[in-house]
Amino acid sequence: MDGTTYSPWSEKRPQKSIISEADFRPQLSSQGKELARVCNGLLETTTEQWTQRQLVHLYRSATEVETYLDGFGARKNRNFFRVREVVACVRWISHGLSSLVHLHGSLNSYSDENRQWAEEYIGPKVTASAMALGEELYNVLQGLSKEWVRAGLEWPNGALRVESIKAGPGLVHLPNDRLEDRTPANGNASQPHGARCANRILVLARGWSSEAAKPVHGLEARRDFMAHYCTEVIARRFEARVHNLRSTYDTWVAGTEEENDHPGLPLLRTTVSEVHALLEMVTALTHLYERHDIYERNGESRRLFESLVNQEKLLGLIINGGVSIAYASLRKCVPVAEALMDALAIKQSQVMTLPENVTMHARPLSLIVGIVQKNGTPVEIKVAGQTCSAASMMQMLVLVGTHPDERTYEFTGDPKALREIGLLFEHNLGETGFEAFPDELRYLRP
């Protein structure tokens, strides 16, 4: 024993050693054989013939090879750096294209209410984007085989052909005879889940910049758009919100009597699927754009990337072929979501008075916003006859600041949210500490 204490979560491992490039080549050739054969299978067909299953297989194979290369530090090696970068291009372009191909295949299952939208607007645009991105992927696949050989690796001749699972017949379905009651076990669902999903669509639509509706042309204009409206952080945040909304719908609404009774709910779910598929593509390509040193952090990386991918075309696909189409789909659903809110939302009103020695300012207002946002349904606050959304910190600051002497407030909205706001008032809006907050408000504790 050397007296050294090691973490129980790890093992004692030897120091890193150096593997020669000559020894590494046959290992990488072996590990990358499946990726190369999948590439060969795609290159011997036209982009119109590619299927989602093929693209997903390509993405997974590229992910495994990139991870393998990273494990050996290929990013810092002069000879294998280029192979690693091209594999990454294959990985993220195939991921983005698979999302478009999946969306295009789903259009056949649209109901009559969305049929015209699919045939006249989103269908042709998704097809055009998929074809353009397919051309870029085809070029990158050819580039990968060249870089592979240039690095002294063996590129196999055989092709791995991944056959697609035959698609269903679209509008033909099994009987819809399994309706479920998904009331939570604790019985606290005061608001229909469909109303919550509809409200989240409206909140998402309001949070989207109107710049997303405008087509952007020219490389510099597209770079500027990316810097201000579509960084990877922004793209991932919006994609996550839509993904969570889809999960909520599938958990609490899909297959229930509520969905069966309100035809607008399946339309909402269709929109969420469209937007999510488009944002998956946007996020994948935005990640590719940012990670390959577009802003000249590494000259060789940038030159390699630009030799493989048309940058102006790539940004056009992200903005005009992804963001703007997703925005249009979301805006199309706003009237449906508003109608669902009118039909489903349960509303009550409650008047609340500020406790003694408590004033309404930014901190208590932020707690009210937290309650409304956590419950996910609209709540309005009325002060001296004027009304605003209790989910908007800015609107409430303006309204309350306009009437600083008022001590009575009327809230209208979801009974559960109103009950929690009432508890907040009972506990001095947090101004005397959070220790006495009941369990219902524990999420507000700092």
C-alpha positions as CSV (number, residue, x, y, z in Angstrom):
1,M,0.0,0.0,0.0
2,D,1.3,3.5,-0.9
3,G,-0.8,5.3,1.7
4,T,-2.9,7.1,-1.0
5,T,-6.7,7.2,-0.4
6,Y,-8.8,6.7,-3.5
7,S,-12.4,7.6,-4.0
8,P,-14.9,4.7,-3.7
9,W,-16.4,5.9,-6.9
10,S,-13.3,5.4,-8.9
11,E,-10.5,2.9,-9.3
12,K,-6.7,3.4,-9.2
13,R,-5.8,3.8,-12.8
14,P,-2.3,3.9,-14.4
15,Q,-0.8,7.1,-15.8
16,K,-1.8,7.9,-19.4
17,S,0.5,6.6,-22.0
18,I,1.1,7.4,-25.7
19,I,0.0,5.2,-28.5
20,S,1.8,5.5,-31.7
21,E,-0.2,6.5,-34.8
22,A,0.9,3.3,-36.5
23,D,-0.6,1.2,-33.7
24,F,-3.8,3.4,-33.6
25,R,-4.6,3.1,-37.3
26,P,-5.7,-0.5,-37.3
27,Q,-7.7,0.0,-34.2
28,L,-9.6,3.0,-35.6
29,S,-10.1,1.2,-39.0
30,S,-11.7,-1.7,-37.1
31,Q,-13.9,0.6,-34.9
32,G,-15.0,2.7,-37.8
33,K,-15.8,-0.1,-40.2
34,E,-19.6,0.0,-39.5
35,L,-19.7,3.8,-40.0
36,A,-17.8,3.5,-43.3
37,R,-20.1,0.7,-44.6
38,V,-23.2,2.7,-43.6
39,C,-21.7,5.7,-45.6
40,N,-21.2,3.4,-48.6
41,G,-24.8,2.3,-48.4
42,L,-26.0,5.9,-48.6
43,L,-23.6,7.0,-51.2
44,E,-24.7,4.3,-53.7
45,T,-28.3,5.7,-53.5
46,T,-29.8,9.2,-54.1
47,T,-30.8,11.4,-51.2
48,E,-34.4,11.0,-52.1
49,Q,-34.1,7.3,-51.2
50,W,-32.7,7.9,-47.7
51,T,-34.9,6.8,-44.8
52,Q,-35.1,7.9,-41.2
53,R,-33.9,4.6,-40.1
54,Q,-30.7,4.8,-42.2
55,L,-30.0,8.3,-41.0
56,V,-30.5,7.3,-37.3
57,H,-28.1,4.4,-37.9
58,L,-25.6,6.8,-39.4
59,Y,-25.9,9.2,-36.5
60,R,-25.4,6.5,-33.9
61,S,-22.4,5.1,-35.8
62,A,-20.8,8.5,-36.1
63,T,-21.5,9.2,-32.4
64,E,-19.6,6.1,-31.4
65,V,-16.6,6.8,-33.7
66,E,-16.4,10.4,-32.5
67,T,-16.5,9.3,-28.9
68,Y,-13.8,6.7,-29.7
69,L,-11.6,9.4,-31.3
70,D,-12.1,11.8,-28.3
71,G,-11.1,9.0,-25.9
72,F,-7.7,8.9,-27.6
73,G,-7.4,12.7,-27.8
74,A,-7.7,12.9,-31.6
75,R,-8.8,16.5,-31.4
76,K,-5.2,17.5,-30.4
77,N,-3.5,15.2,-32.9
78,R,-2.4,16.7,-36.2
79,N,-3.1,13.6,-38.3
80,F,-6.4,12.5,-36.8
81,F,-7.9,15.9,-36.0
82,R,-9.4,16.2,-39.5
83,V,-11.0,12.8,-39.4
84,R,-12.6,13.6,-36.0
85,E,-14.0,16.9,-37.3
86,V,-15.5,15.3,-40.4
87,V,-17.1,12.5,-38.3
88,A,-18.7,15.3,-36.2
89,C,-20.1,16.9,-39.3
90,V,-21.6,13.6,-40.3
91,R,-23.0,13.1,-36.9
92,W,-24.9,16.4,-36.5
93,I,-26.1,16.8,-40.1
94,S,-27.5,13.2,-40.1
95,H,-29.2,14.0,-36.8
96,G,-30.8,17.1,-38.2
97,L,-31.8,15.4,-41.5
98,S,-33.4,12.5,-39.6
99,S,-35.7,14.9,-37.8
100,L,-36.8,16.4,-41.1
101,V,-37.4,13.0,-42.7
102,H,-39.3,11.9,-39.6
103,L,-41.5,15.0,-39.8
104,H,-42.1,14.5,-43.5
105,G,-43.2,10.9,-43.0
106,S,-45.6,12.0,-40.2
107,L,-47.5,14.4,-42.5
108,N,-49.4,11.4,-44.0
109,S,-51.1,10.8,-40.7
110,Y,-52.6,14.3,-40.4
111,S,-56.3,14.6,-39.8
112,D,-58.5,16.6,-42.2
113,E,-58.1,19.7,-40.2
114,N,-54.4,19.8,-40.9
115,R,-54.4,18.2,-44.3
116,Q,-54.4,21.6,-46.2
117,W,-51.6,22.9,-44.0
118,A,-49.5,19.8,-44.7
119,E,-50.1,19.7,-48.5
120,E,-49.8,23.5,-49.2
121,Y,-47.3,24.8,-46.6
122,I,-45.3,22.7,-44.3
123,G,-45.0,19.7,-46.5
124,P,-43.3,21.4,-49.5
125,K,-41.0,23.4,-47.2
126,V,-39.9,20.4,-45.2
127,T,-39.2,18.5,-48.4
128,A,-37.1,21.4,-49.8
129,S,-35.1,21.7,-46.6
130,A,-34.6,17.9,-46.4
131,M,-33.3,17.8,-50.0
132,A,-30.9,20.7,-49.4
133,L,-29.6,19.2,-46.2
134,G,-29.3,15.9,-47.9
135,E,-27.0,17.4,-50.5
136,E,-24.8,18.8,-47.8
137,L,-24.6,15.4,-46.1
138,Y,-23.8,13.6,-49.3
139,N,-20.8,16.0,-49.8
140,V,-19.7,15.4,-46.2
141,L,-19.9,11.6,-46.6
142,Q,-17.6,11.9,-49.6
143,G,-15.3,14.1,-47.6
144,L,-15.1,11.6,-44.8
145,S,-13.9,8.8,-47.1
146,K,-11.2,11.1,-48.4
147,E,-10.0,12.2,-45.0
148,W,-10.1,8.6,-43.8
149,V,-7.8,7.4,-46.5
150,R,-5.6,10.5,-46.2
151,A,-5.0,9.6,-42.5
152,G,-3.8,6.2,-43.6
153,L,-6.9,4.3,-42.6
154,E,-8.6,1.4,-44.4
155,W,-11.9,2.3,-46.0
156,P,-13.9,-0.9,-46.7
157,N,-15.6,-1.6,-50.0
158,G,-18.8,-3.2,-48.7
159,A,-22.0,-1.4,-47.9
160,L,-24.3,-1.8,-44.9
161,R,-27.9,-1.3,-46.1
162,V,-30.4,-0.5,-43.3
163,E,-33.8,-1.3,-44.6
164,S,-36.6,1.0,-43.4
165,I,-39.5,-0.4,-41.4
166,K,-42.5,-0.1,-43.6
167,A,-44.6,2.9,-42.7
168,G,-48.2,2.6,-41.6
169,P,-51.0,3.5,-44.0
170,G,-51.5,7.0,-42.5
171,L,-55.1,7.7,-41.7
172,V,-56.0,4.0,-41.1
173,H,-55.9,3.2,-37.4
174,L,-56.9,0.6,-34.9
175,P,-60.1,1.3,-33.0
176,N,-59.7,4.1,-30.5
177,D,-61.4,2.3,-27.6
178,R,-59.1,2.7,-24.7
179,L,-59.9,6.0,-22.9
180,E,-58.2,6.6,-19.6
181,D,-58.8,8.7,-16.5
182,R,-55.5,10.2,-15.5
183,T,-56.4,12.2,-12.5
184,P,-53.4,12.3,-10.1
185,A,-53.6,10.1,-7.1
186,N,-53.5,13.1,-4.7
187,G,-56.6,14.5,-6.5
188,N,-55.0,18.0,-6.7
189,A,-55.7,18.6,-10.4
190,S,-58.0,21.6,-10.2
191,Q,-57.5,22.5,-13.9
192,P,-58.0,20.2,-16.9
193,H,-54.6,19.1,-18.3
194,G,-55.6,20.1,-21.8
195,A,-56.0,23.7,-20.5
196,R,-52.5,23.6,-19.1
197,C,-51.0,22.4,-22.4
198,A,-52.9,25.0,-24.3
199,N,-51.7,27.7,-22.0
200,R,-48.1,26.6,-22.4
201,I,-48.5,26.8,-26.2
202,L,-49.6,30.4,-25.8
203,V,-46.8,31.3,-23.4
204,L,-44.3,29.7,-25.8
205,A,-45.7,31.7,-28.7
206,R,-45.5,35.0,-26.8
207,G,-41.9,34.2,-25.9
208,W,-40.8,33.8,-29.5
209,S,-39.3,36.9,-31.2
210,S,-41.2,38.2,-34.2
211,E,-37.9,38.2,-36.0
212,A,-38.4,34.5,-36.4
213,A,-41.1,35.1,-38.9
214,K,-38.9,37.0,-41.4
215,P,-36.8,35.2,-44.0
216,V,-33.1,36.1,-43.8
217,H,-30.9,36.3,-46.8
218,G,-27.1,36.7,-47.2
219,L,-24.3,35.3,-45.2
220,E,-23.6,38.3,-42.9
221,A,-27.3,38.8,-42.2
222,R,-27.7,35.2,-41.3
223,R,-24.6,35.3,-39.0
224,D,-26.1,38.3,-37.3
225,F,-29.4,36.5,-36.8
226,M,-27.7,33.5,-35.3
227,A,-25.7,35.7,-32.9
228,H,-28.8,37.4,-31.6
229,Y,-31.7,35.0,-31.9
230,C,-30.4,31.5,-32.4
231,T,-27.4,30.7,-30.4
232,E,-27.1,27.1,-29.3
233,V,-28.2,28.0,-25.8
234,I,-31.4,29.6,-27.1
235,A,-32.1,26.7,-29.5
236,R,-31.7,24.1,-26.8
237,R,-33.9,26.1,-24.4
238,F,-36.7,26.3,-26.8
239,E,-36.4,22.7,-27.9
240,A,-36.4,21.5,-24.3
241,R,-39.6,23.5,-23.6
242,V,-41.4,22.0,-26.6
243,H,-40.1,18.5,-25.7
244,N,-41.4,18.9,-22.1
245,L,-44.8,20.1,-23.4
246,R,-45.0,17.1,-25.7
247,S,-44.2,14.8,-22.8
248,T,-46.8,16.5,-20.6
249,Y,-49.5,16.0,-23.3
250,D,-48.6,12.4,-23.8
251,T,-48.6,11.7,-20.1
252,W,-51.8,13.4,-19.1
253,V,-54.0,14.1,-22.2
254,A,-53.3,11.5,-25.0
255,G,-55.8,8.7,-25.0
256,T,-58.1,10.3,-22.4
257,E,-61.8,11.3,-22.5
258,E,-60.7,14.9,-22.4
259,E,-58.8,14.5,-25.7
260,N,-61.7,12.6,-27.2
261,D,-64.2,15.3,-26.2
262,H,-62.1,18.3,-27.5
263,P,-61.0,18.0,-31.2
264,G,-58.7,20.9,-30.7
265,L,-56.4,19.0,-28.4
266,P,-55.1,16.5,-31.1
267,L,-54.4,19.6,-33.3
268,L,-52.4,21.1,-30.5
269,R,-50.4,17.8,-30.3
270,T,-49.7,17.8,-34.0
271,T,-48.3,21.3,-33.8
272,V,-46.1,20.4,-30.9
273,S,-44.7,17.5,-32.9
274,E,-44.0,19.7,-35.9
275,V,-42.2,22.3,-33.9
276,H,-40.2,19.8,-31.9
277,A,-39.0,18.0,-35.1
278,L,-38.0,21.3,-36.6
279,L,-36.2,22.5,-33.5
280,E,-34.3,19.2,-33.2
281,M,-32.9,20.0,-36.6
282,V,-32.2,23.6,-35.6
283,T,-30.4,22.6,-32.5
284,A,-28.3,20.0,-34.2
285,L,-27.2,22.3,-37.0
286,T,-26.6,25.2,-34.6
287,H,-24.4,23.1,-32.5
288,L,-22.4,22.1,-35.6
289,Y,-22.1,25.7,-36.6
290,E,-20.9,26.9,-33.3
291,R,-18.6,24.0,-32.4
292,H,-16.5,24.2,-35.5
293,D,-14.9,27.5,-34.7
294,I,-16.9,29.6,-37.1
295,Y,-15.6,32.8,-35.4
296,E,-11.9,32.0,-36.2
297,R,-10.8,30.6,-32.9
298,N,-9.0,27.9,-34.9
299,G,-8.2,28.6,-38.5
300,E,-7.7,25.0,-39.6
301,S,-11.0,23.9,-38.1
302,R,-12.9,26.7,-39.9
303,R,-11.2,26.0,-43.2
304,L,-12.0,22.3,-43.0
305,F,-15.6,23.0,-42.1
306,E,-16.1,25.5,-44.9
307,S,-14.5,23.0,-47.4
308,L,-17.2,20.5,-46.5
309,V,-20.3,22.6,-45.8
310,N,-21.7,25.6,-47.5
311,Q,-22.0,27.9,-44.5
312,E,-24.6,30.3,-46.0
313,K,-26.7,27.4,-47.1
314,L,-26.4,25.8,-43.7
315,L,-27.5,29.0,-41.9
316,G,-30.4,29.4,-44.4
317,L,-31.6,25.9,-43.5
318,I,-31.4,26.7,-39.7
319,I,-33.3,30.1,-40.1
320,N,-35.6,29.9,-43.1
321,G,-36.0,26.1,-43.1
322,G,-36.3,25.6,-39.4
323,V,-36.9,28.5,-37.2
324,S,-39.4,30.4,-39.4
325,I,-41.4,27.2,-40.3
326,A,-41.6,26.3,-36.6
327,Y,-42.7,29.9,-35.8
328,A,-45.4,29.7,-38.5
329,S,-46.7,26.4,-37.2
330,L,-46.8,27.7,-33.6
331,R,-48.7,30.9,-34.6
332,K,-51.2,28.8,-36.6
333,C,-52.0,26.9,-33.4
334,V,-52.6,30.1,-31.3
335,P,-56.4,30.4,-32.1
336,V,-56.8,26.7,-31.3
337,A,-55.1,27.1,-28.0
338,E,-57.1,30.2,-27.1
339,A,-60.4,28.4,-27.9
340,L,-59.3,25.5,-25.8
341,M,-58.5,27.9,-22.9
342,D,-62.0,29.4,-23.2
343,A,-63.6,25.9,-23.3
344,L,-61.5,24.2,-20.6
345,A,-60.1,26.7,-18.2
346,I,-61.7,26.9,-14.7
347,K,-61.6,30.4,-13.4
348,Q,-62.4,31.9,-10.0
349,S,-61.8,35.3,-8.5
350,Q,-60.5,36.1,-5.0
351,V,-59.8,39.5,-3.4
352,M,-56.7,39.6,-1.2
353,T,-55.5,42.4,1.1
354,L,-51.9,43.1,2.0
355,P,-51.0,42.2,5.6
356,E,-50.0,45.0,8.0
357,N,-46.5,46.3,7.6
358,V,-46.1,44.6,4.2
359,T,-45.7,46.6,1.0
360,M,-45.9,45.2,-2.5
361,H,-42.6,45.5,-4.3
362,A,-40.3,43.4,-6.6
363,R,-39.6,40.5,-4.2
364,P,-43.2,39.5,-3.3
365,L,-44.3,40.1,-6.9
366,S,-41.6,37.6,-8.0
367,L,-43.1,35.0,-5.7
368,I,-46.5,35.5,-7.2
369,V,-45.0,35.1,-10.7
370,G,-43.4,31.9,-9.4
371,I,-46.7,30.5,-8.3
372,V,-48.4,31.3,-11.6
373,Q,-45.7,29.9,-13.7
374,K,-45.4,26.8,-11.7
375,N,-49.1,26.1,-12.0
376,G,-49.0,26.7,-15.8
377,T,-52.4,28.4,-16.2
378,P,-53.3,32.1,-16.7
379,V,-53.9,34.3,-13.6
380,E,-54.8,38.0,-13.8
381,I,-54.3,40.6,-11.2
382,K,-56.6,43.6,-10.9
383,V,-55.5,46.8,-9.1
384,A,-57.8,49.9,-9.0
385,G,-59.8,48.6,-12.0
386,Q,-56.7,47.9,-14.1
387,T,-55.7,44.4,-15.1
388,C,-52.6,42.6,-16.2
389,S,-51.1,39.1,-16.3
390,A,-49.8,37.8,-12.9
391,A,-47.2,35.7,-14.9
392,S,-45.5,38.9,-16.1
393,M,-43.1,40.5,-13.7
394,M,-42.7,43.6,-15.8
395,Q,-46.5,44.1,-16.2
396,M,-47.1,43.8,-12.5
397,L,-44.3,46.1,-11.6
398,V,-45.8,48.8,-13.8
399,L,-49.4,48.2,-12.6
400,V,-48.5,48.1,-8.9
401,G,-46.1,51.0,-9.3
402,T,-48.9,53.0,-10.8
403,H,-51.0,52.5,-7.7
404,P,-48.5,52.4,-4.8
405,D,-51.1,53.2,-2.1
406,E,-53.5,50.3,-3.1
407,R,-53.6,47.4,-0.6
408,T,-56.3,45.3,-2.1
409,Y,-55.8,43.1,-5.1
410,E,-58.2,40.9,-7.1
411,F,-56.8,37.7,-8.6
412,T,-58.7,35.7,-11.3
413,G,-57.7,32.3,-12.6
414,D,-57.0,28.6,-11.7
415,P,-58.4,27.8,-8.2
416,K,-55.2,26.0,-7.2
417,A,-53.0,28.9,-8.1
418,L,-55.3,31.3,-6.2
419,R,-55.2,29.1,-3.2
420,E,-51.4,29.2,-3.2
421,I,-51.4,33.0,-3.7
422,G,-53.8,33.2,-0.8
423,L,-51.3,31.1,1.4
424,L,-48.5,33.5,0.3
425,F,-50.6,36.5,1.5
426,E,-51.3,34.6,4.8
427,H,-47.5,34.2,5.3
428,N,-46.8,37.9,4.7
429,L,-45.6,37.3,1.1
430,G,-42.3,36.0,2.4
431,E,-41.4,39.4,4.0
432,T,-41.0,37.8,7.5
433,G,-39.0,34.8,6.3
434,F,-39.7,31.5,4.5
435,E,-39.4,29.1,7.4
436,A,-43.1,29.1,8.2
437,F,-44.1,28.5,4.6
438,P,-46.4,25.4,4.3
439,D,-45.4,22.5,2.1
440,E,-47.5,23.7,-0.7
441,L,-45.2,26.7,-1.1
442,R,-41.9,24.9,-0.4
443,Y,-40.9,25.4,-4.0
444,L,-40.7,29.1,-3.3
445,R,-38.1,28.7,-0.6
446,P,-34.7,30.0,-1.7
